[in-house]
Amino acid sequence: MSVDSVFPQLEALLPHVQKPIQYVGGELNSTVKPWESCDVRWALMYPDAYEVGLPNQGVQILYEVLNEQDGVLAERTYSVWPDLEALMREHGVPQFTVDSHRPVKAFDVLGVSFSTELGYTNLLTALDLAGIPLEAKDRGLDDPIVLAGGHAAFNPEPIADFLDAAVIGDGEQAVLDMTRIIREWKAEGRPGGREEVLLRLAKTGAVYIPGFYDVEYLPDGRIARVVPNRSGVPWRVSKHTVMDLDEWPYPKQPLVPLAETVHERMSVEIFRGCTRGCRFCQAGMITRPVRERSITGIGDMVEKGLKATGFEEVGLLSLSSADHSEIGDIAKGLADRYEEDKIGLSLPSTRVDAFNIDLANELTRNGRRSGLTFAPEGGSERIRKVINKMVSEDDLIRTVATAYGNGWRQVKLYFMCGLPTETDEDVLQIADMATKVIAKGREVSKSNDIRCTVSIGGFVPKPHTPFQWAPQLSAEETDARLEKLRDKIRGDKKYGRSIGFRYHDGKPGIVEGLLSRGDRRIGAVIRAVYEDGGRFDGWREHFSYDRWMQCAEKALAPYGVDVDWYTTRERTYEEVLPWDHLDSGLDKDWLWEDWQDALDETEVEDCRWTPCFDCGVCPAMDTQIQIGPTGKKLLPLTVVK
């Protein structure tokens, strides 16, 4: 049975909204399959605006992986801006996919990728617009399975009421396994209804079904235990880990946006995972172990991707791209290969101790010489030991001296405020570091025309990290600390004008902290915020701290807990954490020991180059660290005439 496009109704609304181009679809390399030829149909959502969602690698990879399968189709949907939302409600137009403008409610699965918790209200908006009941318990046989993935899904408890399922870890194999189970259930005539297909997914041990678990609480508000309420459902759900990245060279045909997006480049993930052991970094912890893509695999992906897209820049992505064991050869090989085409190369922020001028010169050889970004994270040597960011001030000064001495004029330094055990003095040392950077830059460049931008984000403790037990700094204390730092930088007559200062106030971090370490009781807060008009909480112009606090106060009052209980309270070793039944592979005792090491200001080496520290991932997930070098080179391609 075919499903009609809603585009005729939508088209009439587009002249009345901002950036209508983002809703029309038809991008280069997008895929539209006949509805009737497929028996399992996925709608993939990134719960933010098109300009943020389209470049997302995770969604693009799953979009291709699924559409390569016979009898399977995948289409994309993004959050609509409030102007279009209002018109859709007025004219009865449901949440739609951009590929064929089919109603999201018609699909078998709505898979939502959460990079950040601040997209939760956008999920509820999309569900409501789609005509899908907000809460899983109210959904019927013909409603899609609402599935969460992405980094925030490692603690899906705050949105457990709204989810049918969650997958933690790598999605490539997971979506294929789920597709097979759904296909078999549908072929059998959907026996046992919705409950049966969810039970089949749960019994794999690799798909979390929140409705199949009950949470019991202690009188003081803490969790007593999380228990399965069905037989055959595992006590713990494991993360997925793709081991050979060369077997998954996606996206092969990257999407080329029609409207302006936050990243306009062809991106290749050069490795996955990180073992640097930064204690604040959830991404590094939950994506272990390190798995490198081979130099030849990277070369093939770049060649095919550029041919398929026409982009003029290649982003070499990972959590710490300069740590790839063959990064020098990769950068040189790609710069050589595309020298005549003037294809630029870029890395995300570069580790101070991984930067060298040869690498930097290869990255800028065919492109423009933009600013360099380094992330010392902490202002003082002491706080960097606490967070296990093993970068000394001397390392940083030496690195920026090299950059300024070789023609760079702009350096950006990223720090965090509110780290565990942090004092005012730790933060004020950021100003000292910035002035030393400018002084050294003027000295080596023989010029005053250089700049250093200090960018500061608020620290939010995350699940599955050593800091998951840590208290969060209140918004008021964060703002007071940053004000002192701003005054110190601005008060410096000699260097202050050369130092840019960007920071976020402490309020969004408190909401993010509430959502990142919350349990199921937070679902009532999210729903209340949504019903009060909360949308696009990751955007400063749409975010309302007062709305979140008022809704939280009302929704949490019956439980005897409040926002501070979730954010600024330190946890103990004995406490059952809301995500303890979700197995990231990390041993909880190891995380606790690393938390104690942090309090003792003890650093831990990178286990790629040292004996194993028993974090637990490799034996628990039956994996191992995969790194080169392969010894191969990227020779320039022969020009075909």
C-alpha positions in Angstrom: 0.0 0.0 0.0 1.5 3.3 -1.1 1.9 6.4 1.2 1.2 9.8 -0.3 3.6 12.7 -0.2 2.4 15.7 1.9 4.4 18.1 -0.3 1.4 19.6 -2.0 0.1 20.8 1.4 3.6 21.7 2.5 4.5 23.7 -0.6 1.7 26.2 0.0 3.2 27.0 3.4 6.9 27.5 2.4 6.6 31.1 1.0 5.6 32.1 4.6 8.6 30.7 6.5 12.3 31.4 6.8 14.8 29.4 4.7 12.1 27.3 2.9 14.9 25.5 0.9 15.7 23.4 4.0 12.4 21.5 3.7 12.3 20.6 0.0 14.8 17.7 -0.2 16.3 16.6 -3.5 20.0 17.0 -2.4 22.7 15.5 -4.5 23.2 11.8 -3.4 19.9 11.6 -1.6 17.9 8.4 -2.1 14.2 7.9 -2.7 13.0 4.3 -3.0 9.5 3.1 -4.1 7.5 2.6 -0.9 5.9 -0.6 -2.1 9.2 -2.3 -3.0 10.3 -2.2 0.7 9.1 -4.1 3.7 11.1 -2.3 6.4 11.1 1.5 6.4 13.2 3.8 8.6 12.8 7.5 9.3 16.1 8.8 10.6 16.0 12.0 12.6 18.6 14.5 13.8 16.6 16.5 16.3 17.8 20.0 15.3 17.6 22.3 12.3 18.5 21.1 8.8 21.7 23.3 8.8 23.0 21.4 11.9 21.5 18.0 11.1 22.4 17.4 7.5 26.2 17.3 8.0 25.8 14.8 10.9 28.0 11.8 10.1 26.1 9.3 12.1 22.8 9.9 10.3 24.5 10.0 6.9 26.2 6.7 7.6 23.0 4.9 8.7 21.1 6.4 5.8 23.5 4.8 3.3 23.9 1.5 5.2 20.1 1.0 5.3 19.4 2.1 1.7 22.0 -0.3 0.3 19.8 -3.2 1.5 17.2 -4.7 -0.7 13.7 -4.2 0.5 14.8 -1.5 3.0 14.4 2.2 2.7 15.6 5.0 4.9 14.6 8.7 4.7 15.6 11.7 6.8 13.7 14.2 8.9 14.9 17.2 10.9 13.3 19.6 13.4 11.2 22.3 11.8 11.6 25.8 13.0 8.8 27.3 15.1 7.4 29.4 12.2 6.8 26.2 10.1 5.6 24.3 13.2 2.8 26.8 13.8 1.7 26.6 10.1 1.8 22.8 10.1 -0.4 22.7 13.1 -2.8 25.2 11.6 -3.1 23.4 8.3 -2.8 19.8 9.5 0.5 18.9 7.9 2.3 16.2 9.8 6.1 15.7 10.5 7.6 14.7 7.2 10.8 13.3 5.7 12.7 15.6 3.4 13.5 12.8 0.9 9.9 12.1 -0.3 7.8 14.1 2.1 6.1 11.0 3.5 4.5 11.3 6.9 6.9 10.0 9.7 4.0 8.1 11.3 3.9 5.7 8.3 7.4 4.3 8.9 8.3 1.2 10.9 11.0 2.9 12.9 11.8 6.5 13.9 15.5 6.5 14.7 16.6 9.6 16.5 20.4 10.4 16.9 21.1 12.5 20.0 24.6 14.2 20.1 23.4 16.3 23.0 20.6 16.2 25.6 19.3 19.6 24.6 17.4 18.1 21.7 14.9 16.3 23.9 12.1 18.9 23.5 12.6 18.7 19.8 11.9 15.0 19.9 8.5 15.7 21.6 7.7 18.3 19.0 8.4 15.9 16.2 6.3 13.1 17.8 3.4 15.4 18.3 3.5 16.8 14.8 3.7 13.3 13.4 0.6 12.2 15.3 2.6 9.6 17.4 1.6 9.4 21.1 4.3 11.1 23.2 4.6 8.2 25.6 5.5 4.7 24.5 2.8 3.1 26.6 0.1 4.8 24.6 1.4 3.7 21.2 -0.4 1.1 19.0 0.5 -1.5 16.5 0.7 0.9 13.6 2.9 3.5 15.3 6.6 3.5 14.6 9.2 2.1 17.0 10.8 5.2 18.5 14.5 4.5 18.8 17.3 6.6 20.4 20.9 6.4 19.5 24.0 8.7 19.6 26.1 9.7 22.6 23.2 10.9 24.8 21.6 7.5 24.4 24.2 6.1 26.9 21.8 7.5 29.5 18.4 7.4 27.9 16.5 7.4 31.2 15.3 11.0 31.2 13.4 10.3 27.9 12.6 6.6 28.8 8.8 7.4 28.9 9.0 8.6 25.3 11.2 5.8 23.8 10.3 2.3 22.7 14.0 1.4 22.4 17.6 2.7 22.6 20.8 1.4 21.1 24.2 2.3 22.6 27.4 2.4 20.7 28.1 2.0 17.0 25.0 1.9 14.8 26.1 0.3 11.5 25.6 -3.4 12.4 22.9 -2.6 15.0 20.4 -1.2 12.5 20.9 -4.2 10.2 20.2 -6.6 13.0 17.1 -4.7 14.1 15.9 -4.6 10.4 16.1 -8.4 10.2 14.1 -8.9 13.4 11.4 -6.4 12.3 11.2 -8.0 8.8 10.7 -11.5 10.2 8.1 -10.3 12.7 6.2 -8.5 9.9 6.5 -11.5 7.5 4.9 -13.6 10.2 1.9 -11.3 10.3 3.1 -9.2 13.3 2.2 -11.9 16.0 1.9 -10.7 19.6 1.7 -7.1 18.4 4.1 -4.3 19.4 5.0 -6.1 22.6 6.3 -9.1 20.8 8.6 -7.3 18.4 10.1 -5.2 21.3 10.6 -8.4 23.2 12.5 -10.0 20.3 14.7 -6.9 20.1 15.3 -7.0 23.9 16.3 -10.7 23.9 19.3 -9.9 21.7 20.9 -8.2 24.7 21.9 -5.3 22.5 18.7 -3.2 22.3 17.4 -1.5 25.4 13.6 -1.4 25.8 12.9 1.0 28.8 9.4 -0.3 29.2 10.7 -3.7 30.1 12.5 -2.4 33.2 11.1 -1.0 36.5 13.0 1.5 38.6 12.7 1.2 42.4 13.7 4.2 44.6 14.9 4.6 48.2 13.2 6.9 50.6 15.9 9.6 50.1 15.3 9.7 46.4 18.2 7.6 45.2 17.7 4.5 43.0 17.4 1.2 44.8 17.7 -0.9 41.7 16.6 -1.3 38.1 14.9 -4.7 37.3 13.6 -6.4 34.2 9.8 -6.9 34.4 9.7 -9.6 31.6 11.3 -13.0 31.5 14.1 -13.3 28.9 15.1 -9.7 29.2 18.8 -9.2 30.2 19.7 -7.4 33.4 22.4 -5.4 31.5 22.3 -4.2 27.9 25.6 -4.0 26.0 27.0 -1.4 23.6 27.7 -2.2 19.9 31.3 -2.0 18.7 32.3 -2.1 15.0 35.8 -3.4 14.8 37.1 -3.1 11.2 36.3 0.4 10.0 37.7 -0.5 6.5 34.7 -2.8 6.2 32.4 0.1 6.7 33.6 2.9 4.3 30.6 5.1 4.8 29.4 7.6 3.7 30.4 6.6 0.2 28.1 9.2 -1.4 28.0 12.1 1.1 25.0 14.4 0.9 25.5 17.8 -0.6 23.2 20.3 1.1 20.9 22.7 -0.8 20.9 25.3 2.0 23.8 26.6 4.0 24.9 24.2 6.8 27.4 24.4 9.7 30.0 22.3 7.9 30.3 22.4 4.1 33.0 19.9 3.4 33.4 16.2 2.7 34.3 14.4 5.9 36.1 11.1 6.6 36.2 9.5 10.0 39.9 8.4 10.2 39.6 6.6 13.5 37.1 5.9 16.2 37.7 5.9 19.9 40.3 7.5 22.1 42.4 6.3 25.0 44.0 9.6 26.1 41.9 9.2 29.2 40.7 12.8 29.7 38.4 12.3 32.6 35.7 14.8 31.6 35.4 13.4 28.1 32.4 11.1 27.6 33.0 10.6 23.9 36.5 9.3 24.6 35.3 6.9 27.3 32.3 5.4 25.5 33.9 4.9 22.1 36.8 2.8 23.3 38.8 1.0 22.0 40.8 2.9 19.4 40.1 1.6 15.9 42.1 3.2 13.1 41.0 3.3 9.5 43.9 2.3 7.2 45.7 5.0 5.2 44.6 3.3 2.0 41.0 3.0 3.2 41.0 6.8 4.0 42.5 7.5 0.5 39.8 5.5 -1.2 37.0 7.2 0.8 38.4 10.7 0.0 38.7 9.9 -3.7 35.1 8.5 -4.0 33.6 11.2 -1.8 35.2 14.1 -3.7 34.1 12.6 -7.0 30.5 12.2 -5.6 30.2 15.7 -4.1 32.5 18.3 -5.7 33.4 19.6 -2.2 36.7 21.6 -2.0 37.6 20.7 1.5 38.1 17.3 3.3 37.7 17.1 7.1 39.7 14.3 8.7 37.5 13.6 11.7 38.0 11.7 15.0 38.2 12.7 18.6 41.9 13.5 18.3 42.8 13.3 14.6 46.5 14.1 15.0 46.8 10.9 17.1 46.3 8.7 14.1 49.5 6.6 13.8 50.0 7.7 10.1 48.6 11.2 10.2 51.7 12.7 8.7 51.6 10.3 5.7 47.9 10.8 5.4 48.1 14.6 5.3 51.1 14.6 2.9 49.6 11.9 0.6 46.3 13.7 0.3 48.0 17.1 -0.2 50.2 15.6 -2.9 47.3 13.9 -4.6 45.0 17.0 -4.7 47.6 19.7 -5.1 46.4 20.7 -8.6 42.8 20.6 -7.6 43.4 22.9 -4.6 41.5 20.6 -2.2 42.0 21.9 1.4 42.4 19.6 4.4 41.2 20.3 7.9 41.4 18.7 11.4 39.2 19.4 14.3 41.0 21.1 17.3 44.5 19.9 17.5 46.2 18.5 20.7 49.0 20.7 21.8 51.4 17.7 22.1 50.4 16.3 18.7 50.9 19.4 16.6 54.0 19.9 14.5 54.7 22.4 11.7 55.1 19.7 9.0 51.6 18.5 9.7 50.2 22.0 9.8 51.9 22.9 6.5 50.5 19.9 4.8 47.0 20.8 6.1 47.2 24.3 4.7 49.2 23.6 1.5 46.1 23.5 -0.8 43.8 25.6 1.3 43.7 28.9 3.2 45.8 29.3 6.3 43.0 29.6 8.9 43.4 29.9 12.7 44.6 27.1 14.8 42.6 25.7 17.7 44.1 24.0 20.7 42.3 22.7 23.8 44.4 22.9 27.0 41.0 22.6 28.8 42.4 23.7 32.2 44.1 27.0 33.0 46.5 25.7 35.7 49.0 22.8 35.7 47.2 21.4 38.8 43.7 21.3 37.2 45.2 19.7 34.1 46.4 16.9 36.3 43.0 16.5 37.8 41.4 16.1 34.4 44.3 14.0 33.0 45.0 16.5 30.2 48.8 16.0 30.1 49.8 19.2 28.5 52.2 21.6 30.3 52.3 25.3 29.9 55.8 25.0 28.3 54.3 22.6 25.7 51.7 25.1 24.8 54.0 28.1 24.6 56.5 26.1 22.5 53.7 25.0 20.1 52.2 28.4 19.6 55.7 29.9 19.1 56.1 27.4 16.3 52.8 28.4 14.8 53.3 32.2 15.1 56.9 31.8 13.8 55.6 30.1 10.7 53.1 32.6 9.6 50.0 32.0 11.7 48.4 35.1 13.2 45.4 33.7 15.0 45.3 31.0 17.7 42.2 29.8 19.6 42.5 28.2 23.0 39.6 26.2 24.5 39.1 25.8 28.2 36.4 24.6 30.6 35.1 26.3 33.8 33.7 24.4 36.7 36.0 21.4 36.7 36.2 19.2 39.9 38.3 20.8 42.7 38.7 24.0 40.6 39.3 27.3 42.3 39.2 30.9 41.2 43.0 30.9 40.9 42.9 27.9 38.5 40.6 29.9 36.2 42.5 33.2 36.5 45.6 31.4 35.3 43.9 31.2 31.9 44.5 34.9 31.6 48.2 34.4 32.5 48.5 31.7 29.8 46.9 33.9 27.2 49.2 36.8 27.9 52.2 34.5 27.7 50.9 33.2 24.3 50.6 36.7 23.0 54.0 37.8 24.4 55.7 34.8 22.7 53.8 35.3 19.5 55.0 39.0 19.3 58.5 37.9 20.0 58.8 35.2 17.4 56.8 36.9 14.7 58.3 40.4 15.2 54.8 41.7 14.9 52.0 43.0 17.2 49.4 42.0 14.6 48.6 38.6 16.3 45.6 37.4 18.2 44.6 34.7 20.7 41.0 33.9 21.4 40.1 32.3 24.7 36.9 30.3 24.4 35.3 28.8 27.6 32.6 26.3 28.0 31.0 25.2 31.3 31.9 21.7 32.5 29.0 19.2 32.7 29.7 15.8 34.4 28.7 13.0 32.1 27.7 9.3 32.6 30.3 6.6 32.0 33.2 8.9 32.9 35.3 9.1 36.1 33.5 12.4 36.8 30.1 10.9 36.8 30.1 11.2 40.6 31.4 14.8 40.7 29.4 17.8 41.8 28.6 20.4 39.2 29.4 24.1 39.8 26.2 26.2 40.1 25.3 28.7 37.4 25.9 31.6 39.8 29.4 30.4 40.8 30.3 29.8 37.2 29.2 33.3 36.1 31.1 34.9 39.1 34.3 33.0 38.2 34.1 33.9 34.5 33.4 37.6 35.4 36.7 37.7 37.4 38.5 36.2 34.4 37.0 38.6 32.0 38.0 41.6 34.2 41.5 40.3 34.5 41.9 39.9 30.7 40.3 43.3 29.9 42.3 45.0 32.6 45.6 44.0 31.0 46.8 47.2 29.2 49.7 45.5 27.4 48.0 42.4 26.0 44.3 42.6 26.7 43.4 44.0 23.3 45.0 41.1 21.5 43.0 38.5 23.5 39.5 37.7 22.5 37.2 36.3 25.2 34.2 34.1 24.4 32.2 32.2 27.0 28.8 30.8 27.8 27.0 31.7 31.0 26.4 28.9 33.5 22.7 28.5 33.0 22.6 26.2 29.9 25.1 23.9 31.6 22.8 23.4 34.6 20.0 22.2 32.3 22.4 20.0 30.4 23.6 18.6 33.7 20.0 17.9 34.8 19.4 16.0 31.6 22.7 14.2 31.3 22.7 12.6 34.8 18.9 12.5 35.3 16.7 9.5 35.8 13.1 8.7 34.6 11.6 11.4 36.9 13.2 14.0 34.6 10.8 12.9 31.8 8.0 14.9 33.5 10.2 18.0 33.5 11.0 17.6 29.7 7.3 17.2 28.9 6.4 20.2 31.0 9.0 22.4 29.2 7.8 21.1 25.8 4.2 21.9 26.7 5.2 25.4 27.8 6.7 26.1 24.4 10.3 24.8 24.9 12.0 24.2 21.5 15.6 24.3 20.2 17.2 24.5 23.7 20.7 24.2 22.2 20.1 27.7 20.5 20.8 30.7 22.8 17.9 32.7 21.3 15.4 29.9 22.0 16.7 28.7 25.4 14.9 29.7 28.6 16.5 28.9 31.9 13.6 30.3 33.8 11.2 28.0 32.0 13.3 24.9 32.8 13.7 25.9 36.5 10.0 26.6 36.9 8.9 23.4 35.2 11.5 21.4 37.2 10.4 22.8 40.5 6.8 21.8 39.8 7.4 18.4 38.2 10.0 17.2 40.8 8.2 18.4 43.9 6.2 15.2 44.4 9.5 13.2 44.4 11.2 15.2 47.1 14.2 16.0 44.8 15.2 19.2 42.9 17.6 20.5 40.3 20.5 20.8 42.8 20.0 17.2 43.8 20.8 16.1 40.2 23.5 18.7 39.4 25.5 20.2 42.3 25.3 17.1 44.5 28.3 14.7 44.7 27.5 11.0 44.3 29.0 8.2 46.5 30.5 4.9 45.4 27.5 3.0 46.7 24.8 4.9 44.8 23.1 3.1 41.9 23.4 5.4 39.0 20.5 5.7 36.5 22.7 4.2 33.7 24.4 1.4 35.6 22.3 -1.3 33.7 23.7 0.0 30.4 27.1 -1.5 29.7 29.6 0.7 28.0 32.3 -1.9 28.7 34.0 0.4 31.3 34.4 -1.3 34.6 32.7 0.8 37.3 35.4 0.1 39.9 38.0 1.3 37.4 36.1 4.6 36.8 35.8 5.1 40.6 39.6 4.5 41.0 40.2 7.0 38.2 37.9 9.5 40.0 40.1 9.0 43.2 43.2 9.5 41.1 41.7 12.8 39.9 41.2 14.0 43.4 44.8 13.0 44.2 45.9 14.9 41.0 47.4 11.7 39.6 47.9 11.4 35.8 47.4 8.2 33.8 49.1 7.4 30.5 47.5 6.6 27.2 47.1 2.8 27.1 47.8 2.7 23.3 51.5 3.0 24.2 51.7 1.5 27.7 50.5 -1.7 29.4 46.8 -2.1 29.9 45.1 -0.2 32.8 42.2 -2.6 33.0 39.4 -0.2 32.1 37.5 -3.3 31.1 36.5 -2.4 27.5 38.5 -4.9 25.5 37.6 -8.1 27.5 34.0 -7.0 28.1 33.3 -6.1 24.4 35.6 -8.8 23.0 37.6 -6.1 21.2 41.1 -4.8 21.1 43.0 -1.6 20.2 43.6 -1.4 16.4 46.4 0.9 15.3 49.0 1.1 12.5 51.2 1.9 11.0 50.5 -0.1 7.9 53.7 1.1 6.1 51.7 1.9 3.0 51.7 5.3 1.2 49.1 7.3 -0.6 50.5 7.7 -4.1 49.0 10.4 -6.3 46.3 9.0 -8.6 47.1 8.6 -12.3 45.2 11.1 -14.3 42.8 9.3 -16.7 42.6 11.1 -20.0 
